[in-house]
Amino acid sequence: MNPNKALWEKGDFTRIAQTMRESGEALIKDLRITKGLKVLDLGCGDGTTALPAARLGADVLGVDIARNLVDAGNKHAKAEGLTDCKFQEGDATNLHELKDGSFDLVMSIFGAMFAPKPFDVAKEMVRVTRPGGRIVMGNWIPNDPTLVAQILKISSAYSPPPPEGFVSPMTWGIEGNVLERFEGAGVPREKISFIRDTYAFNFHGTPAEFVDAFRKYYGPTMNAFEAAEKNGRASDLQKELEGLFNSQNKSPSKNATSIPATFLRVTVALN
């Protein structure tokens, strides 16, 4: 199996996605979604940004490599009666089933950054966007002090080294890399802009319980714990992550967790 597919079909990312819904809706409200806008959500998960875009009247296609997340997205859309929101399996590095210039807006919020072959990802995103359309990416930033970058950094210290030729998904959080990848797809650099934005994770439970959710349901953390257990270091990893989650929790309630995380928001305007 494609290792990226195996990673995201592992566990149940919908459990983590539940904590991201409010920020997903807020981000979509900021993207000037209009009725009838044709939107592709790449690496869409179970619909954290696809569903709110459809609620605003967009015609949305969500594409994800994980079959379980595609099934969950279609189930959500059906339950809400969102007939213009469909989810299907696909690989961000090769969207061969999608025609050139099909979408007004191509977005990928913490999705396509995890696909291998980043130059292919950029080319495919540009190819399926119509002239005059937009691409919007949300990418975690390497070595950022906030939550997700630190989870991935801590987890990698307990995991086996990646295979030869592996390109870290966190390289999408570096502006120079983003410029190089989209320029390679034919986009002038003056058409590419960046802002630092914030995404909040809101969990109904303590920080320690939130760590447990990542341990049980989030593929990268699951892999890290499996490797740590083999080395007798699982309790060290648990302790390190609990320290991180406790230190970053902004919720005043003892039984709730709210953690903001900084990300790089990329906007590409196509001629």
C-alpha positions in Angstrom: 0.0 0.0 0.0 1.0 3.6 -0.6 2.7 4.5 2.7 0.9 7.9 2.8 -2.4 6.2 2.4 -1.5 3.7 5.1 -0.6 6.6 7.5 -3.8 8.5 7.1 -6.1 5.4 7.2 -4.5 4.4 10.4 -6.4 5.2 13.6 -9.3 7.5 13.1 -8.4 11.1 12.2 -12.0 12.2 12.4 -11.5 12.1 16.2 -8.8 14.8 15.9 -10.7 16.7 13.2 -13.6 17.2 15.6 -11.4 19.5 17.6 -10.6 21.6 14.5 -14.2 22.3 13.2 -14.5 25.9 14.7 -11.3 27.1 13.2 -12.1 25.4 9.9 -15.4 27.4 9.7 -13.7 30.6 10.6 -11.1 30.2 7.9 -13.7 29.4 5.2 -15.6 32.6 6.2 -12.5 34.5 5.4 -12.0 33.1 1.9 -14.9 35.0 0.2 -16.8 31.9 -0.8 -19.7 32.7 -3.1 -22.7 30.7 -4.3 -21.8 28.4 -7.2 -18.0 28.8 -6.7 -16.3 25.6 -7.8 -14.0 24.5 -5.0 -11.5 21.6 -4.7 -10.4 20.7 -1.2 -7.3 18.7 -1.5 -6.3 16.4 1.4 -9.7 17.3 2.8 -10.0 14.7 5.6 -13.6 14.2 6.5 -14.6 17.8 5.6 -13.4 20.3 8.1 -13.2 23.0 5.4 -15.1 21.3 2.6 -18.4 21.2 4.5 -18.5 24.9 5.6 -17.6 25.9 2.1 -20.6 23.9 0.8 -22.8 25.4 3.5 -22.0 28.8 1.9 -23.2 27.7 -1.5 -20.0 26.5 -3.1 -19.9 23.4 -5.4 -17.3 21.4 -3.5 -15.2 18.3 -4.3 -13.1 16.9 -1.5 -10.2 14.7 -2.4 -8.3 12.6 0.1 -6.0 9.6 -0.1 -7.7 7.9 2.9 -10.8 5.9 2.0 -12.1 6.0 5.6 -12.0 9.8 5.6 -13.7 10.0 2.2 -16.5 7.8 3.4 -16.9 9.9 6.6 -17.0 13.1 4.5 -19.7 11.7 2.2 -21.7 10.6 5.2 -21.5 14.1 6.8 -22.5 15.8 3.5 -25.5 13.4 3.1 -26.6 14.0 6.7 -26.6 17.7 6.1 -28.3 17.5 2.8 -25.4 19.1 1.0 -26.0 17.8 -2.5 -23.2 20.0 -4.0 -20.5 18.5 -1.7 -18.8 15.2 -2.8 -15.8 13.4 -1.5 -13.6 11.0 -3.5 -10.3 9.2 -3.2 -7.3 10.7 -4.9 -3.6 11.4 -4.7 -2.4 15.1 -4.5 0.7 14.2 -6.6 -1.4 12.9 -9.5 -5.0 14.2 -9.9 -5.3 12.5 -13.3 -9.1 12.2 -12.9 -9.6 16.0 -12.7 -9.6 18.2 -15.8 -7.4 21.3 -16.4 -8.9 24.5 -15.1 -11.8 22.9 -13.4 -11.9 24.9 -10.1 -12.2 28.6 -9.1 -10.6 27.8 -5.7 -8.2 25.0 -4.8 -7.6 24.8 -1.1 -5.6 22.5 1.0 -5.5 23.1 4.8 -2.9 20.8 6.4 -3.6 18.2 3.7 -1.5 18.3 0.5 1.6 19.3 2.6 1.8 15.6 3.8 1.9 14.2 0.2 5.3 13.2 -1.2 6.7 14.9 -4.3 5.9 18.5 -3.4 6.8 19.8 -6.9 4.2 17.5 -8.4 1.6 18.6 -5.8 2.2 22.3 -6.8 1.9 21.5 -10.5 -1.3 19.6 -10.1 -2.9 22.3 -7.9 -2.0 24.9 -10.6 -3.2 22.7 -13.4 -6.7 22.1 -12.1 -7.2 25.8 -11.1 -8.8 28.0 -13.8 -7.1 31.2 -15.0 -8.1 34.0 -12.6 -8.7 31.4 -9.8 -6.9 31.0 -6.5 -5.0 28.4 -4.5 -5.0 28.7 -0.7 -2.8 26.4 1.5 -2.5 26.1 5.2 0.8 24.6 6.2 2.4 23.9 9.5 5.8 25.7 10.1 8.9 23.7 11.0 10.4 24.4 14.5 7.5 26.7 15.3 6.9 26.7 19.1 3.2 26.0 18.8 1.4 22.7 19.0 1.5 20.8 15.8 5.1 21.5 14.8 6.1 20.5 18.3 4.0 17.3 18.2 5.7 16.3 15.0 9.1 17.3 16.2 8.8 15.3 19.5 7.3 12.3 17.7 10.1 12.2 15.1 12.7 11.9 17.9 11.1 8.6 19.0 10.5 7.3 15.5 12.9 5.4 13.1 14.7 7.6 10.5 12.6 8.2 7.4 13.4 6.4 4.2 16.0 7.8 1.8 14.6 10.6 -0.4 11.9 11.5 2.1 10.9 15.1 1.9 9.4 16.4 5.2 5.9 17.8 5.0 7.1 20.6 7.2 9.1 22.0 4.3 5.8 23.4 3.0 5.9 25.8 6.0 9.0 27.6 4.6 8.3 30.5 2.3 11.3 29.9 0.0 10.2 26.3 -0.6 6.7 27.4 -1.5 7.9 30.0 -3.9 10.3 27.5 -5.6 7.5 24.9 -5.9 4.9 27.2 -7.4 7.4 28.9 -9.6 8.3 25.4 -10.9 4.6 25.1 -11.8 4.8 28.4 -13.8 3.5 30.9 -11.3 5.4 34.2 -11.0 6.5 34.8 -7.4 4.7 38.1 -7.2 1.5 36.2 -7.4 2.3 34.2 -4.2 1.6 35.8 -0.8 2.0 34.7 2.8 0.6 35.5 6.2 1.0 33.9 9.6 -2.4 32.7 10.8 -3.7 30.8 13.9 -5.8 27.6 14.1 -7.2 26.5 17.4 -7.8 22.9 18.6 -10.7 22.8 21.0 -11.1 19.5 22.9 -13.8 18.5 25.5 -11.4 17.0 28.1 -8.1 17.6 29.8 -4.8 18.1 28.0 -3.7 14.5 29.1 -6.9 13.1 27.6 -6.2 15.1 24.4 -2.7 13.5 24.3 -4.5 10.1 24.6 -6.6 10.9 21.6 -3.5 11.7 19.5 -2.0 8.4 20.7 -5.0 6.4 19.7 -6.2 8.1 16.5 -3.5 10.3 14.9 -1.3 8.3 12.5 2.1 10.0 13.0 1.7 9.9 16.8 0.5 6.3 16.7 3.7 5.4 14.8 5.8 7.2 17.3 4.3 5.4 20.2 4.7 2.0 18.5 8.4 2.7 18.0 8.8 4.1 21.5 7.2 1.0 23.0 9.7 -1.2 21.3 12.5 0.8 22.9 10.8 1.0 26.3 10.3 4.8 25.9 6.6 5.1 25.6 6.2 6.7 29.0 8.9 9.3 28.1 7.0 10.2 25.0 3.7 10.4 26.9 5.2 12.6 29.5 6.8 14.9 26.9 3.6 15.3 25.0 1.5 15.9 28.1 4.0 18.6 29.2 3.6 20.3 25.7 -0.2 20.1 25.8 -0.4 21.4 29.4 2.0 24.3 28.7 0.0 25.5 25.6 -3.5 25.0 26.9 -5.4 28.3 27.0 -8.7 27.0 28.4 -9.7 28.4 31.8 -11.7 25.2 32.5 -10.1 22.2 34.1 -12.0 19.8 31.9 -11.4 21.5 28.5 -8.4 22.1 26.3 -8.0 24.9 23.8 -4.6 25.2 22.1 -3.8 27.7 19.3 -1.3 26.8 16.7 0.4 29.0 14.2 0.5 28.1 10.5 1.6 29.6 7.2 -1.3 30.7 5.0 -0.3 30.7 1.3 -2.4 32.4 -1.4 -1.6 31.9 -5.0 -3.4 34.1 -7.6 -3.5 32.7 -11.1 -3.7 34.9 -14.2 
